[in-house]
Amino acid sequence: MEIAANIIGPLLEKAAAYGKTNIELSRLKSMDKLADISSTMFSRLLQVFMVSFFIFGLNIAIALWLGEILGKNYYGFFIIASFYAIAGIILFMVHPLIKARLNNSLIQQILN
């Protein structure tokens, strides 16, 4: 009996240490994934912000240029607004496809 108690005691201590180490490893892995996803999202958001400013300025320039060609400035802005209305309708139609691809990408990034 005494031999069994001598074997079980250290075995339980090692099992408890393994459990604590496994929990710590899981915590560190989840922190790594969170940091990776957060940094990716922040850098992408910054890229979108910069590209948006560029496109905004380009749209104003194109609208003024088209307005100058057509004789009235507001004609150029109507053409640009119409283009974005059509693009918005197309994006609305393909939204489920975009959403599915983004979801799959996010899940893949979390699991890898």
C-alpha distances in whole Angstrom, upper triangle without the diagonal:
4,5,5,6,9,10,11,12,15,16,16,19,20,21,23,25,26,27,29,30,31,33,35,36,37,39,41,42,43,45,46,48,49,51,52,54,55,57,58,59,61,63,64,65,67,69,70,71,73,74,75,78,79,80,81,84,85,85,88,90,90,91,94,95,95,97,99,100,100,103,100,97,96,96,93,91,91,91,88,86,87,85,82,83,82,79,78,78,77,74,73,74,71,69,66,66,66,63,61,61,60,57,56,57,55,52,52,52,49,47,48
4,5,5,6,9,10,11,13,14,16,17,19,20,21,23,25,26,28,29,30,32,34,35,36,38,40,41,42,44,45,47,48,50,51,53,54,56,57,59,60,62,63,65,66,68,69,71,72,74,75,77,78,79,81,83,84,85,87,89,89,90,93,94,95,96,99,99,100,102,100,97,95,96,93,91,91,91,87,86,87,85,82,83,83,79,78,79,77,74,74,74,71,69,66,66,66,63,61,61,60,57,56,57,54,52,52,52,49,47,47
4,5,5,6,9,10,12,13,15,16,17,19,21,22,23,25,27,28,29,31,32,33,35,37,38,39,41,43,44,45,47,48,50,51,53,54,56,57,59,60,62,63,65,66,68,69,71,72,73,75,77,78,79,82,82,83,86,87,88,89,92,92,93,95,97,98,98,101,99,95,94,94,92,89,90,89,86,85,86,83,80,81,81,78,76,77,76,72,72,72,70,67,65,65,64,62,60,60,58,56,54,55,53,50,50,50,47,45,45
4,5,5,6,9,11,11,12,14,16,16,18,20,21,22,24,26,26,28,30,31,33,34,36,37,39,40,42,43,45,46,47,49,51,52,53,55,57,58,59,61,63,64,65,67,69,70,71,73,75,75,77,79,80,81,83,85,85,86,89,90,90,92,95,95,96,98,96,93,91,91,89,86,87,86,83,82,83,81,78,78,78,75,73,74,73,69,69,69,67,64,62,61,61,59,56,57,56,53,51,52,50,47,47,47,44,42,43
4,5,5,6,9,10,10,12,14,15,16,18,20,21,23,24,25,27,29,30,31,33,35,36,37,39,40,42,43,45,46,48,49,51,52,54,55,57,58,60,61,63,64,66,67,69,70,72,74,74,76,78,79,80,82,84,84,85,88,89,89,91,94,94,95,97,95,92,90,90,88,85,86,85,82,81,82,80,77,77,77,74,73,73,72,69,69,69,66,64,61,61,61,58,56,56,55,52,51,52,49,47,47,47,44,42,43
4,6,6,7,9,11,12,13,15,16,17,19,21,22,23,25,27,28,29,31,33,34,35,37,38,40,41,43,44,46,47,49,50,52,53,55,56,58,59,61,62,64,65,67,68,69,71,73,74,75,77,78,79,82,83,84,85,88,89,89,91,93,94,95,97,95,91,90,90,88,85,86,85,82,81,82,80,77,78,78,74,73,74,72,69,69,69,67,64,62,62,61,58,56,56,55,52,51,51,49,47,47,46,43,41,42
4,6,6,6,9,10,11,12,15,16,17,19,20,21,23,25,26,27,29,31,32,33,35,36,37,39,41,42,43,45,47,48,49,51,53,54,55,57,58,60,61,63,65,66,67,69,71,71,73,75,76,77,79,81,81,83,85,86,87,89,91,91,92,94,92,89,88,88,85,83,84,83,80,79,79,77,74,75,75,72,70,71,70,66,66,67,64,61,59,59,58,56,54,53,52,50,48,49,47,44,44,43,41,39,39
4,6,5,6,9,10,10,12,14,15,16,18,20,21,22,24,25,27,28,30,31,33,34,36,37,39,40,42,43,45,46,48,49,51,52,53,55,57,58,59,61,63,64,65,67,69,69,71,73,74,75,77,79,79,81,83,84,85,86,89,89,90,92,90,87,85,86,83,81,81,81,77,76,77,75,72,73,73,69,68,69,67,64,64,64,61,59,57,56,56,53,51,51,50,47,46,47,44,42,42,42,39,37,37
4,5,5,6,9,10,11,13,14,15,17,18,20,21,23,24,26,27,29,30,32,33,35,36,38,39,41,42,44,45,47,48,49,51,53,54,56,57,58,60,62,63,64,66,68,69,70,72,73,74,76,78,79,80,82,84,84,86,88,89,90,92,89,86,85,85,83,80,81,80,77,76,77,75,72,72,73,69,68,69,67,64,64,64,62,59,57,57,56,53,52,52,50,47,47,47,44,42,42,41,38,37,38
4,5,5,6,9,10,10,12,14,15,16,18,20,21,22,24,26,27,28,30,31,33,34,36,37,39,40,42,43,45,46,48,49,51,52,53,55,57,58,60,61,62,64,66,67,68,70,71,72,75,76,77,78,81,82,82,84,86,87,88,90,88,84,83,84,81,78,79,79,75,74,75,73,70,71,71,68,66,67,66,63,63,63,60,58,56,55,55,52,50,50,49,46,45,45,43,40,40,39,37,35,35
4,5,5,6,9,10,10,12,14,15,16,18,20,21,22,24,26,27,28,30,31,33,34,36,37,39,40,42,43,45,46,48,49,51,52,54,55,56,58,59,61,63,64,65,67,69,70,71,73,75,75,76,79,80,80,82,85,85,86,88,86,83,81,82,79,77,77,77,73,72,73,71,68,69,69,66,64,65,64,60,60,61,58,55,53,53,52,49,48,47,46,44,42,42,40,38,38,37,34,32,33
4,5,5,6,9,10,10,12,14,15,16,18,20,21,23,24,26,27,29,30,32,33,35,36,37,39,40,42,43,45,47,48,49,51,52,54,55,57,58,59,61,63,64,65,68,69,69,72,73,74,75,78,79,79,81,83,84,85,87,84,81,80,80,78,75,76,75,72,71,72,70,66,67,67,64,62,63,62,59,59,59,56,54,52,51,51,48,46,46,45,42,41,41,39,37,37,36,33,32,33
4,5,5,6,9,10,11,12,14,15,17,18,20,21,23,24,26,27,29,30,32,33,35,36,37,39,41,42,43,45,47,48,49,51,52,54,55,57,58,60,62,63,64,66,67,68,70,72,73,74,76,77,78,80,82,83,84,86,83,80,79,79,77,74,75,74,71,70,71,69,66,67,67,64,62,63,62,59,59,59,57,54,52,52,51,48,47,46,45,42,41,41,39,36,37,36,33,31,32
4,5,5,6,9,10,10,12,14,15,16,18,20,21,22,24,26,27,28,30,31,32,34,36,37,39,40,42,43,45,46,48,49,50,52,54,55,56,58,60,61,62,64,65,66,69,70,71,72,75,76,76,78,80,81,82,84,82,78,77,78,75,72,73,73,69,68,69,67,64,65,65,62,60,62,60,57,57,57,55,52,50,50,49,46,44,44,43,40,39,39,37,34,34,33,31,29,29
4,5,5,6,9,10,10,12,14,15,16,18,20,21,22,24,26,27,28,30,31,33,34,36,37,39,40,42,43,45,46,48,49,51,52,54,55,57,58,59,61,63,64,65,67,69,69,70,73,74,74,76,79,79,80,82,80,77,75,76,73,71,71,71,67,66,67,65,62,63,63,60,58,59,58,54,54,55,52,50,47,47,46,44,42,42,40,38,37,37,35,32,32,32,29,27,28
4,5,5,6,9,10,11,12,14,15,17,18,20,21,23,24,26,27,29,30,32,33,35,36,37,39,41,42,43,45,47,48,49,51,53,53,56,57,58,59,62,63,63,66,68,68,69,72,73,73,75,77,78,79,81,79,75,74,74,72,69,70,70,66,65,66,64,61,62,62,59,57,58,57,54,54,54,52,49,47,47,46,43,42,42,40,37,37,37,34,32,32,31,28,27,28
4,5,5,6,8,10,11,12,14,15,16,18,20,21,22,24,26,27,28,30,31,33,34,36,37,39,40,42,43,45,46,48,49,51,52,54,56,57,58,60,61,62,64,66,67,68,70,71,72,74,76,77,78,80,78,74,73,73,71,68,69,69,65,64,65,63,60,61,61,58,57,58,57,53,53,54,51,49,47,46,45,43,41,41,39,37,36,36,33,31,31,30,27,26,27
4,5,5,6,9,10,10,12,14,15,16,18,20,21,22,24,26,27,28,30,31,33,34,36,37,39,40,42,43,45,46,48,49,50,52,54,55,56,59,59,60,63,64,65,66,69,70,70,72,74,75,76,78,76,72,71,72,69,66,67,67,63,62,63,61,58,59,59,56,54,56,54,51,51,52,49,46,44,44,43,40,39,38,37,34,33,33,31,28,28,27,25,23,24
4,5,5,6,9,10,11,12,14,15,17,18,20,21,23,24,26,27,28,30,32,33,34,36,37,39,41,42,43,45,47,48,49,51,53,53,55,57,58,59,61,63,63,65,67,68,69,70,73,74,74,76,74,71,69,70,67,65,65,65,61,60,61,59,56,57,57,54,52,53,52,49,49,49,47,44,42,42,41,38,37,37,35,32,32,31,29,27,27,26,23,22,23
4,5,5,6,9,10,11,12,14,15,17,18,20,21,23,24,26,27,28,30,31,33,35,36,37,39,41,42,43,45,46,47,49,51,52,53,56,57,58,60,62,62,63,66,67,68,69,71,72,73,75,73,69,68,69,66,63,64,64,60,59,61,59,56,56,57,54,52,53,52,49,49,50,47,44,42,42,41,38,37,37,35,32,32,32,29,27,27,26,23,22,23
4,5,5,6,9,10,10,12,14,15,16,18,20,21,22,24,25,27,28,30,31,33,34,36,37,39,40,42,43,45,46,48,50,51,52,54,55,56,58,60,61,62,64,65,66,68,70,71,72,74,72,68,67,68,65,62,63,63,59,59,60,57,54,56,56,52,51,52,51,48,48,49,46,43,42,41,40,37,36,35,34,31,31,30,28,26,26,24,21,21,21
4,5,5,6,9,10,10,12,14,15,17,18,20,21,23,24,26,27,28,30,32,33,34,36,37,39,40,42,43,44,47,48,49,50,53,54,54,57,58,59,60,63,64,64,66,68,69,70,72,70,67,65,66,63,61,61,61,57,56,57,55,52,53,53,50,48,50,48,45,45,46,43,40,38,38,37,34,33,33,31,28,28,27,25,23,23,22,19,18,18
4,5,5,6,9,10,11,12,14,15,16,18,20,21,22,24,26,27,28,30,32,33,34,36,37,39,41,42,43,45,47,47,49,51,52,53,55,57,57,59,61,62,63,64,67,68,68,70,68,65,63,64,61,59,60,59,56,55,56,54,50,51,52,48,47,48,47,43,43,44,42,39,37,37,36,33,32,32,30,27,27,27,24,22,22,21,18,17,19
4,5,5,6,9,10,11,12,14,15,16,18,20,21,22,24,26,27,28,30,31,33,35,36,37,39,40,42,43,45,46,47,50,51,52,54,56,56,57,60,61,62,63,66,67,67,69,67,64,62,63,60,58,59,58,55,54,55,53,50,51,52,48,47,48,47,44,44,45,42,39,38,38,36,34,33,32,30,28,28,27,24,22,23,21,18,18,19
4,5,5,6,9,10,10,12,14,15,16,18,20,21,22,24,26,27,28,30,32,33,34,36,38,39,40,42,44,45,46,48,49,50,53,54,55,56,58,59,60,62,64,65,66,68,66,62,61,62,59,57,58,57,53,53,54,52,49,50,50,47,45,47,45,42,42,43,40,38,36,36,34,32,31,30,28,26,25,24,22,20,20,18,16,15,15
4,5,5,6,9,10,11,12,14,15,16,18,20,21,22,24,26,27,28,30,32,33,34,36,37,38,41,42,43,44,47,48,48,51,52,53,54,57,58,58,60,62,63,64,66,64,60,59,59,57,54,55,54,51,50,51,49,46,47,47,44,42,44,42,39,39,40,37,35,33,33,31,29,28,27,25,23,22,22,19,17,18,16,13,13,14
4,5,5,6,9,10,11,12,14,15,16,18,20,21,22,24,26,27,28,30,31,33,35,36,37,39,41,42,43,45,46,47,49,51,52,53,55,56,57,59,61,62,63,64,62,59,57,58,56,53,54,53,50,49,50,48,45,46,47,43,42,43,42,39,39,40,37,35,33,33,31,29,28,28,25,23,23,22,19,18,19,17,14,14,15
4,5,5,6,9,10,10,12,14,15,16,18,20,21,22,24,25,27,28,30,31,33,34,36,38,39,40,42,44,45,46,48,50,50,52,54,55,56,58,60,61,62,63,61,58,57,58,55,52,53,53,49,49,50,48,45,46,47,43,42,44,42,39,39,41,38,35,34,33,31,29,29,28,25,24,23,22,19,18,18,16,14,14,14
4,5,5,6,9,10,11,12,14,15,16,18,20,21,22,24,26,27,28,30,32,33,34,36,38,39,40,42,43,44,47,48,49,50,52,53,54,56,58,59,60,62,60,56,55,56,53,51,52,51,47,47,48,46,43,44,44,41,39,41,40,36,37,38,35,32,31,30,28,26,25,24,22,21,20,19,16,15,15,13,10,11,11
4,5,5,6,9,10,10,12,14,15,16,18,20,21,22,24,26,27,28,30,31,32,35,36,37,38,41,42,42,45,46,47,48,51,52,52,54,56,57,58,60,58,54,53,53,51,48,49,49,45,44,46,43,40,41,42,38,37,39,37,34,34,35,32,30,29,28,26,24,23,23,20,18,18,17,14,13,14,12,9,10,11
4,5,5,6,8,10,10,12,14,15,16,18,20,21,22,24,25,27,28,30,31,33,35,36,37,39,40,41,43,45,46,47,49,51,51,53,55,56,57,59,57,53,52,53,50,47,49,48,45,44,45,43,40,41,42,39,37,39,38,34,35,36,34,31,30,30,27,25,25,24,21,20,20,19,16,16,16,13,11,13,13
4,5,5,6,9,10,11,12,14,15,17,18,20,21,23,24,26,27,29,30,32,33,34,36,38,39,40,42,44,44,46,48,49,50,52,54,55,56,58,56,52,51,52,49,47,48,47,44,43,45,42,39,41,41,38,36,39,37,33,34,36,33,30,30,29,26,25,24,23,20,19,19,17,15,15,15,11,10,12,11
4,5,5,6,8,10,10,12,14,15,16,18,20,21,22,24,26,27,28,30,32,32,34,36,37,38,40,42,42,44,46,47,48,50,52,53,53,55,54,50,49,49,47,44,45,45,41,41,42,39,36,38,38,35,33,35,34,30,31,32,29,27,26,25,23,21,21,19,17,16,16,14,11,11,11,8,6,9,9
4,5,5,6,8,10,10,12,14,15,16,18,20,21,22,24,26,26,29,30,31,32,35,36,36,39,40,41,42,45,46,47,48,50,51,52,54,52,48,47,48,45,43,44,43,40,39,40,38,35,36,37,34,32,34,33,29,30,32,29,26,25,25,23,21,21,20,17,16,17,15,11,12,13,10,8,11,12
4,6,5,6,8,10,10,12,14,15,16,18,20,21,23,24,25,27,29,30,31,33,34,36,38,39,40,41,44,45,46,47,49,50,51,53,51,48,47,47,45,42,44,43,39,39,41,38,35,37,38,34,33,35,34,30,31,33,30,28,28,27,24,23,23,21,18,18,19,16,13,15,15,12,11,14,14
4,6,5,6,9,10,11,12,14,15,17,18,20,21,23,24,26,27,28,30,32,33,34,36,38,38,40,42,43,44,46,48,49,50,52,50,46,46,46,43,41,42,41,38,37,39,36,34,35,36,32,31,33,32,28,30,31,28,26,26,25,22,21,21,19,16,16,16,13,11,13,13,9,9,12,11
4,6,5,6,9,10,10,12,14,15,16,18,20,21,22,24,26,26,28,30,31,32,34,36,36,38,40,41,42,44,46,47,47,49,48,44,43,43,41,38,39,39,35,35,36,34,31,32,33,29,28,30,29,25,26,28,25,22,22,21,19,17,18,16,13,13,14,11,8,11,11,8,8,11,11
4,5,5,6,9,10,10,12,14,15,16,18,20,21,23,24,25,27,29,30,31,33,35,36,37,39,40,41,43,45,46,47,48,46,43,42,43,40,37,39,38,34,34,36,33,30,32,33,29,28,30,29,26,27,29,26,23,24,23,20,19,20,18,15,15,17,14,11,14,15,11,11,15,15
4,5,5,6,8,10,11,12,14,15,17,18,20,21,23,24,26,27,29,30,32,33,34,36,38,39,40,42,44,45,46,48,46,42,41,42,39,37,38,38,34,34,36,33,30,32,33,30,29,31,30,27,28,30,27,25,25,25,21,20,22,20,16,17,18,15,13,16,16,12,13,16,16
4,5,5,6,8,10,11,12,14,16,16,18,20,21,22,24,26,27,28,30,32,32,34,36,37,38,40,42,43,44,46,44,40,40,40,37,35,36,35,32,32,33,31,28,30,30,27,26,29,27,24,25,27,24,22,22,21,18,18,19,16,13,15,15,12,11,14,14,10,12,15,14
4,6,5,6,9,10,10,12,14,15,16,18,20,21,22,24,25,26,28,30,31,32,34,35,36,38,40,41,42,44,42,38,37,38,35,33,34,33,30,29,31,28,25,27,28,24,23,26,25,21,23,25,22,20,20,20,16,16,17,15,12,13,15,12,10,14,15,12,13,16,16
4,5,5,6,9,10,10,12,14,15,17,19,20,21,23,24,25,27,29,30,31,33,35,36,37,39,40,41,43,41,37,36,37,34,32,34,33,30,29,31,29,26,28,29,26,25,28,27,23,25,27,25,22,24,23,20,19,21,19,16,17,19,16,14,17,18,15,16,20,19
4,5,5,6,9,10,11,12,14,16,17,18,20,22,23,24,26,27,28,30,32,33,34,36,38,39,40,42,40,36,36,37,33,31,33,32,29,29,31,28,26,28,29,25,25,28,27,23,25,27,25,23,24,23,20,20,21,19,16,18,19,16,15,18,18,15,17,20,19
4,5,5,6,9,10,10,12,14,15,16,18,20,21,22,24,26,26,28,30,31,32,34,36,37,38,40,38,34,34,34,31,29,31,30,26,26,28,25,22,25,25,22,21,24,23,19,22,24,21,19,21,20,16,16,18,16,13,16,17,14,13,17,17,15,17,20,19
4,5,5,6,9,10,10,12,14,15,16,19,20,21,23,24,25,26,29,30,31,32,34,36,36,38,36,33,32,32,29,27,29,28,24,24,26,24,21,23,24,21,20,23,23,19,21,24,21,19,21,21,17,17,19,18,14,17,19,16,15,19,19,17,19,22,22
4,5,5,6,9,10,11,13,14,15,17,18,20,22,23,24,26,28,29,30,32,33,35,36,37,36,32,31,32,29,27,29,29,25,25,27,25,22,25,26,23,22,26,25,22,24,26,24,22,24,24,20,20,23,21,18,20,22,19,18,22,22,19,21,25,24
4,5,5,6,8,10,11,12,14,16,16,18,20,21,22,24,26,27,28,30,32,33,34,36,34,31,30,31,27,26,28,27,23,24,26,23,21,23,24,21,21,24,23,20,23,25,23,21,23,22,19,19,22,19,17,20,21,18,18,22,22,19,22,25,24
4,6,5,6,9,10,10,12,14,15,16,18,20,20,22,24,25,26,28,30,31,32,34,32,28,27,28,25,23,25,24,20,20,22,20,17,20,21,17,17,21,20,17,19,22,20,18,21,20,16,17,20,18,15,19,20,18,18,21,22,20,22,25,25
4,6,5,6,9,10,10,13,14,15,17,19,20,21,23,24,26,27,29,30,31,33,31,27,26,27,24,22,24,24,20,20,23,21,18,21,22,19,19,22,22,19,21,24,23,21,23,23,19,20,23,21,19,22,24,21,20,24,25,23,25,28,28
4,5,5,6,9,10,11,12,14,16,17,18,20,22,23,24,26,27,29,30,32,30,26,26,27,24,22,25,24,20,21,23,21,19,22,23,20,20,24,23,21,23,26,24,23,26,25,22,23,25,23,21,24,26,23,23,26,27,24,27,30,29
4,5,5,6,8,10,10,12,14,15,16,18,20,21,22,24,25,26,28,30,28,25,24,25,22,20,22,21,17,18,21,18,16,19,20,17,18,21,20,18,21,23,22,21,24,23,19,21,24,21,20,23,24,22,22,26,26,24,27,30,29
4,5,5,6,9,10,10,12,14,15,16,18,20,21,22,24,25,26,28,26,22,22,23,19,17,20,19,15,16,18,16,14,17,18,15,15,19,19,17,19,22,21,20,23,23,19,20,24,22,20,23,25,23,23,27,27,26,28,31,31
4,6,5,6,9,10,11,12,14,15,17,18,20,21,23,24,26,27,25,21,21,22,19,17,20,20,16,17,20,18,16,19,21,18,18,22,22,20,23,25,25,23,27,26,23,24,27,26,23,27,29,26,26,30,30,29,31,34,33
4,5,5,6,9,10,11,12,14,16,16,18,20,21,23,24,26,24,21,21,22,18,17,20,19,15,17,19,17,16,19,20,18,19,22,22,20,23,26,25,24,27,27,23,25,28,26,24,28,29,27,27,31,31,29,32,35,34
4,5,5,6,9,10,10,12,14,15,16,18,20,21,22,24,22,19,19,19,15,14,17,15,12,13,16,13,12,16,17,14,15,19,19,17,20,23,22,21,25,24,21,23,26,24,23,26,28,26,27,30,31,29,32,35,34
4,5,5,6,9,10,11,12,14,15,16,18,20,21,22,20,17,16,17,14,12,15,15,11,12,15,14,12,15,17,15,16,19,20,18,21,24,23,23,26,26,23,25,28,27,25,28,30,28,29,32,33,31,34,37,36
4,5,5,6,9,10,11,12,14,15,17,19,20,21,19,16,16,17,14,13,16,16,12,14,17,16,15,18,20,18,19,23,23,22,24,27,27,26,30,29,26,28,31,30,28,31,33,31,31,35,36,34,36,39,39
4,5,5,6,8,10,10,12,14,15,16,18,20,18,15,16,16,12,12,15,14,11,13,16,14,13,17,18,16,18,21,21,21,24,26,25,25,29,28,25,28,31,29,28,31,33,31,31,35,35,34,36,39,39
4,5,5,6,8,10,10,12,14,15,16,18,16,13,13,13,10,9,11,10,7,10,12,11,10,14,15,14,15,19,19,19,21,24,24,24,27,27,24,27,30,28,27,31,33,31,32,35,36,35,37,40,40
4,6,5,6,8,10,10,12,14,15,16,14,11,11,12,9,8,11,11,9,11,14,13,13,16,18,17,18,21,22,22,24,27,27,27,31,30,28,30,33,32,30,34,36,34,35,38,39,37,40,43,43
4,5,5,6,9,10,11,12,14,15,14,11,12,13,10,10,13,13,10,13,16,15,15,18,20,19,21,24,24,24,27,29,29,29,33,32,30,32,35,33,32,36,37,35,36,40,40,39,41,44,44
4,5,5,6,8,10,10,12,14,13,10,12,11,7,9,11,10,8,11,13,12,13,16,17,17,19,21,22,22,25,27,27,27,31,30,28,31,34,32,31,35,37,35,36,39,40,39,41,44,44
4,5,5,6,9,10,10,12,10,7,8,8,4,5,8,7,6,9,11,11,12,15,16,16,18,21,21,22,24,26,27,27,31,31,29,31,34,33,32,36,38,36,37,41,41,40,43,45,45
4,6,5,6,9,10,10,9,6,8,9,6,7,11,11,10,13,15,15,16,18,20,20,22,24,25,26,28,30,31,31,35,35,32,35,38,37,36,39,41,39,40,44,44,43,45,48,48
4,5,5,6,9,10,10,8,11,10,7,10,12,11,11,14,16,15,17,20,21,21,23,25,26,26,29,31,31,32,36,35,33,36,38,37,36,40,41,40,41,44,45,44,46,49,48
4,5,5,6,8,9,7,9,7,5,8,10,8,9,12,13,13,15,17,18,19,21,23,23,25,27,28,29,30,34,34,32,35,37,36,36,39,41,39,41,44,44,44,46,49,49
4,5,5,6,5,4,6,5,4,7,9,9,10,13,14,15,17,18,20,21,22,24,25,27,28,30,31,32,36,36,34,36,39,38,38,41,43,42,43,46,47,46,48,51,51
4,6,5,6,6,9,9,8,11,13,13,14,16,18,18,20,22,23,24,26,28,29,30,32,34,34,35,39,39,37,39,42,41,41,44,46,44,45,49,49,48,51,54,53
4,6,8,9,11,9,9,12,13,12,14,17,17,17,20,22,22,23,26,27,28,29,32,33,34,35,39,38,37,39,42,41,41,44,46,44,46,49,49,48,51,54,53
4,6,8,9,7,7,11,11,11,13,15,16,16,19,20,21,23,25,26,27,29,30,32,33,34,38,38,36,39,42,41,41,44,46,45,46,49,50,49,52,54,54
4,7,9,8,9,12,13,13,15,17,18,19,22,23,24,25,27,29,30,31,33,35,36,37,41,41,39,42,45,44,43,47,48,47,48,52,52,52,54,57,57
4,6,6,8,10,10,12,14,15,16,18,20,21,22,24,25,27,28,30,31,33,34,35,39,39,38,40,43,42,42,45,47,46,47,50,51,50,52,55,55
4,5,6,7,9,10,11,13,15,16,17,19,21,22,23,25,27,28,29,31,33,33,37,37,35,37,40,40,39,42,44,43,44,47,48,47,49,52,52
4,5,5,6,9,10,10,12,14,15,16,18,20,21,22,24,25,26,29,30,31,34,35,33,35,38,38,37,40,42,41,42,45,46,46,48,51,51
4,5,5,6,9,10,10,12,14,15,17,18,20,21,23,24,26,27,29,30,34,34,32,35,38,37,37,40,42,41,42,45,46,45,48,50,51
4,5,5,6,9,10,11,13,14,16,17,18,20,21,23,24,26,27,28,32,32,30,33,36,35,34,38,39,38,39,43,43,43,45,48,48
4,5,5,6,8,10,11,12,14,15,16,18,20,21,22,24,26,26,30,30,28,30,34,33,32,35,38,36,37,40,41,41,43,46,46
4,6,5,6,9,10,10,12,14,15,16,18,20,21,23,24,25,29,29,28,30,33,33,32,35,37,37,38,41,42,41,43,46,47
4,5,5,6,9,10,11,12,14,15,17,18,20,21,23,24,28,28,26,29,32,31,31,34,36,35,36,40,40,40,42,45,45
4,5,5,6,9,10,11,12,14,15,16,18,20,21,22,26,26,24,26,29,29,28,31,33,32,33,37,37,37,39,42,42
4,5,5,6,9,10,10,12,14,15,16,19,20,20,24,25,23,25,28,28,27,30,32,32,33,36,37,36,38,41,42
4,5,5,6,9,10,11,12,14,15,17,19,20,23,24,23,25,28,28,28,30,32,32,33,36,37,37,39,42,42
4,5,5,6,9,10,11,12,14,16,17,18,22,22,20,23,26,25,25,28,30,29,31,34,34,34,37,39,39
4,5,5,6,8,10,10,12,14,15,16,19,20,18,20,23,23,23,25,28,27,28,31,32,32,34,37,37
4,5,5,6,9,10,10,13,14,15,19,20,18,20,23,24,23,26,28,28,29,32,33,33,35,38,38
4,5,5,6,9,10,11,13,14,18,18,17,20,22,22,23,25,27,27,29,31,32,33,35,37,38
4,5,5,6,9,10,11,12,15,15,14,17,20,19,19,22,24,24,25,28,29,29,31,34,34
4,5,5,6,9,10,10,14,15,13,15,18,19,18,21,23,23,24,27,28,28,30,33,34
4,5,5,6,9,10,13,14,14,16,18,19,20,22,24,24,25,28,29,30,32,34,35
4,5,5,6,9,12,12,12,14,16,17,18,20,22,22,24,26,27,28,30,32,33
4,5,5,6,9,10,9,11,14,14,14,17,19,19,20,23,24,25,26,28,29
4,6,5,8,10,10,11,14,15,15,17,19,20,21,23,25,26,27,29,31
4,6,8,9,10,11,13,15,16,17,19,20,22,23,25,26,28,29,31
4,6,5,6,9,10,11,13,14,16,17,19,20,21,23,25,26,27
4,5,5,6,9,10,11,12,14,15,16,18,20,21,22,24,26
4,5,5,6,9,10,10,12,14,15,16,18,20,21,22,24
4,5,5,6,9,10,11,12,14,15,16,18,20,21,22
4,5,5,6,9,10,11,12,14,15,16,18,20,21
4,6,5,6,9,10,11,12,14,15,16,18,20
4,5,5,6,9,10,11,12,14,15,16,18
4,5,5,6,9,10,10,12,14,15,16
4,5,5,6,9,10,10,12,14,15
4,5,5,6,8,10,11,12,14
4,5,5,6,8,10,10,12
4,6,5,6,9,10,11
4,5,5,6,9,10
4,5,5,6,9
4,5,5,6
4,6,5
4,6
4
